[in-house]
Amino acid sequence: MNLLLLSSSRANNSDYLTPNLAWIKTHLSKVSSVLFIPYAGVTISHEQYYLNVKAALASLNIRVDALHHQADVKAAVLNAEAILIGGGNTFQLVNLLYKNDLINAIRQRVTEGVPYIGWSAGANIAGETIRTTNDMPIVEPPSFATLHFLNAQLNPHYTDVVPADFHGETRDMRLAEFMQLNPSVPIIGLPEGTALKITDNQIVQLGQAGGYWFLAGTKQAIAENTELTAQFAATLSRPLLNHAS
């Protein structure tokens, strides 16, 4: 597989997708077009979302096609040179992927080796399920199970900042709840401006902010450029990557 899982589209008040452009350019270096899936957008139309992404990637000289322009969306996925899924609401994204019968089609194409890029919700669905998303369940998808490229959960936009006078549950508290009930399932927290780069059997943490590994009630920092499979192999009873088609 060839995955680039981005925490977010912006970092430190940057322009749209700017912090990720170098990574995206390298990731798509062998393709001439990419299929964009705008299903996570809720307060933005699919067309405007597509136009925003197309403009942000204009300097890469790669054609950006929109899934909602295609008469047969499943055929479009199965023939895509690369697949790009943006952020928004994860529940809406998953609901529309199931509604259009695209979960298995995306899995098939990506496990065949075509590049996949997702940010925020688009990164979240690369894990086992969306049970560690930050989003509100504004719709009820048929299942929380998603693309399951990783035998792990993902938490994009991860932060351990606690605002003054905040008395709700923090991100760490919510992840602790998940670990209490699922002690054998790892979670990778991706702060803003970071990503996971997955090529075949290698998983590398990108971005100066690093990341965090949660498992069985513990939290461990991940430094930039850490190769995760090697570092945490002893922690897992199963491979981190899921190669099932």
C-alpha positions, -999 to 999 in steps of 0.1 A, spaced: 0 0 0 10 36 -5 -7 59 20 -3 95 31 -25 102 62 -25 139 71 -37 152 104 -51 184 88 -53 207 58 -37 236 76 -12 242 104 -3 275 122 -28 296 102 -13 284 69 -31 286 35 -52 256 25 -31 224 22 1 244 20 20 226 48 13 193 30 21 202 -6 57 188 -6 45 155 9 16 154 -16 38 161 -45 62 133 -36 33 109 -30 17 116 -64 49 118 -83 41 87 -105 5 96 -114 -11 122 -137 -45 124 -121 -62 120 -87 -98 113 -78 -111 136 -51 -139 123 -28 -157 153 -11 -182 133 10 -170 147 43 -181 182 34 -213 192 51 -214 230 53 -196 233 20 -210 219 -13 -192 191 -30 -185 213 -59 -170 241 -39 -150 216 -19 -136 202 -52 -128 237 -65 -109 245 -33 -88 214 -35 -82 218 -72 -69 253 -66 -47 243 -37 -30 216 -58 -27 236 -90 10 240 -86 15 202 -88 4 199 -124 -18 169 -116 -54 167 -129 -79 166 -100 -111 148 -109 -142 150 -87 -162 119 -77 -195 137 -78 -189 145 -115 -188 108 -124 -218 90 -137 -206 57 -122 -188 64 -89 -177 29 -82 -162 26 -117 -145 59 -111 -129 46 -79 -119 13 -95 -102 31 -124 -86 59 -104 -48 65 -106 -49 79 -71 -75 86 -44 -78 117 -23 -103 121 6 -106 154 25 -118 163 59 -151 174 74 -175 152 93 -163 116 95 -198 102 101 -211 119 70 -181 107 50 -186 70 61 -223 72 56 -220 83 20 -192 58 13 -215 30 24 -245 45 6 -226 44 -26 -210 10 -19 -175 24 -21 -158 10 10 -147 -23 -7 -139 -5 -40 -115 19 -23 -99 -10 -3 -95 -30 -35 -78 -1 -54 -55 9 -25 -44 -26 -17 -36 -29 -54 -11 -1 -48 -26 31 -61 -17 61 -39 -42 72 -12 -41 106 5 -65 115 33 -66 144 58 -87 147 89 -117 125 83 -100 111 52 -71 100 74 -94 88 102 -111 62 79 -78 45 72 -78 29 106 -99 -1 119 -130 21 127 -140 57 134 -144 51 171 -117 77 179 -129 105 156 -134 139 172 -166 145 152 -203 146 163 -224 117 149 -247 140 129 -258 110 108 -258 73 116 -237 52 91 -244 15 87 -212 7 105 -182 24 122 -159 -1 104 -140 16 76 -111 10 53 -89 -8 79 -56 -3 62 -40 -1 97 -47 -25 126 -50 6 147 -72 36 154 -63 71 143 -69 105 160 -62 134 137 -60 169 151 -47 154 183 -40 179 211 -34 177 248 -40 214 253 -66 221 280 -81 256 278 -85 276 310 -118 270 328 -125 240 306 -144 213 326 -153 188 299 -134 157 290 -101 163 273 -88 144 243 -66 123 265 -95 114 287 -116 103 258 -88 82 244 -83 67 279 -120 56 278 -114 39 245 -83 21 258 -101 10 290 -126 -9 268 -102 -18 240 -68 -24 257 -53 -43 228 -60 -17 201 -34 9 195 -42 46 187 -20 70 168 -25 106 177 -16 130 149 -11 167 159 -16 195 134 10 196 107 19 159 110 12 128 89 19 91 86 36 79 54 30 43 47 48 25 19 45 -13 17 56 -24 52 72 8 63 52 34 85 70 67 91 58 96 113 62 129 94 62 165 108 82 183 135 54 180 161 58 142 159 29 121 172 17 99 200 11 62 205 -16 51 229 -20 15 240 -34 -2 271 -36 30 291 -1 43 282 9 72 260 42 75 243 56 103 222 67 96 186 95 117 172 96 130 136 108 104 111 103 75 135 97 42 118 67 29 137 67 -8 127 102 -14 141 98 8 172 65 -8 183 67 -43 169 73 -58 204 42 -40 217 18 -56 192 6 -91 190 -3 -86 153 11 -67 124 3 -30 123 -6 -31 87 -37 -50 74 -29 -64 39 -63 -81 35 -80 -72 2 
